[in-house]
């Protein structure tokens, strides 16, 4: 919340009385914000991979990278701060997706459904394969929203498969006229995040995978995969 003090720098007072009377006239003006904002200007300490706030037993973290995943996906926050333009380069994304066929073009889609201002958008990953591609959104109050690129479905034989997480748009007669994406909402219990990373996770019984984390100013972090997989 910004506080502004109105005063005249050009006035030179000739007496102590005048100075005191001038001070009485100074007023603080409170400028309302659209929402309560988290203070991102706090001193940010280095990420400490031993300080996970929600780890499971036997998880060890390493190799933190603060660069979004290179999957042929890129995002730009729109001027309204409440929606995102998602570009999909099918030349790169197609081979990583579960699609059986695709055109080698770049398509643009909107990501909507946000009710807070978006501060940052990040392409992350969860698990061991490309179907774990997940988009994360740092909101202006320090909370985090997310959207998986794929949905897991089951056919009549109870065999799992994945499909793109489109929200379809329909005409009055039921025909699909377009697609967009929508946020899945906030990650439960996550707040005061200042930065995203992808990391490697090893487990005591062997094996490993990747996940996306959200760091706090004190260097601790949330493992987003643990939160999403527990739902």
CORQUI-V629098 format. One record per residue. N is the residue number from 1. PSI is psi in whole degrees, -180 to 180 (999 if undefined). Layout:
BEGIN
N;PSI, N;PSI
END
This chain:
BEGIN
1;121, 2;140, 3;129, 4;131, 5;122, 6;125, 7;168, 8;108, 9;-21, 10;-6, 11;129, 12;119, 13;140, 14;-8, 15;160, 16;-35, 17;-44, 18;-38, 19;-44, 20;-43, 21;-36, 22;-41, 23;-34, 24;-28, 25;-9, 26;136, 27;145, 28;129, 29;122, 30;121, 31;114, 32;141, 33;165, 34;-25, 35;166, 36;124, 37;144, 38;140, 39;98, 40;1, 41;0, 42;153, 43;127, 44;120, 45;164, 46;147, 47;133, 48;106, 49;1, 50;0, 51;51, 52;133, 53;-11, 54;41, 55;155, 56;160, 57;133, 58;0, 59;134, 60;138, 61;144, 62;167, 63;46, 64;133, 65;130, 66;18, 67;134, 68;153, 69;144, 70;83, 71;10, 72;15, 73;137, 74;150, 75;142, 76;131, 77;128, 78;165, 79;-22, 80;-9, 81;7, 82;11, 83;165, 84;142, 85;116, 86;123, 87;131, 88;113, 89;102, 90;-18, 91;-37, 92;-42, 93;-35, 94;-52, 95;-23, 96;-19, 97;177, 98;7, 99;141, 100;-21, 101;151, 102;158, 103;138, 104;65, 105;173, 106;126, 107;153, 108;136, 109;154, 110;142, 111;121, 112;-175, 113;4, 114;143, 115;15, 116;163, 117;140, 118;128, 119;-37, 120;147, 121;138, 122;132, 123;112, 124;-175, 125;152, 126;126, 127;-155, 128;-2, 129;172, 130;-19, 131;-10, 132;5, 133;126, 134;136, 135;134, 136;144, 137;118, 138;121, 139;163, 140;-15, 141;9, 142;-2, 143;171, 144;131, 145;164, 146;163, 147;113, 148;145, 149;-20, 150;151, 151;140, 152;126, 153;169, 154;137, 155;-174, 156;-21, 157;10, 158;27, 159;131, 160;149, 161;167, 162;145, 163;157, 164;143, 165;48, 166;148, 167;116, 168;146, 169;135, 170;150, 171;173, 172;-27, 173;12, 174;4, 175;144, 176;123, 177;-9, 178;176, 179;150, 180;-179, 181;157, 182;142, 183;146, 184;-3, 185;-171, 186;148, 187;127, 188;129, 189;1, 190;130, 191;164, 192;30, 193;141, 194;-17, 195;149, 196;148, 197;155, 198;144, 199;164, 200;143, 201;128, 202;150, 203;152, 204;-35, 205;3, 206;153, 207;175, 208;175, 209;180, 210;156, 211;169, 212;139, 213;160, 214;118, 215;145, 216;169, 217;-26, 218;4, 219;-11, 220;173, 221;161, 222;139, 223;107, 224;-33, 225;-41, 226;-34, 227;-48, 228;-42, 229;-17, 230;-11, 231;999
END
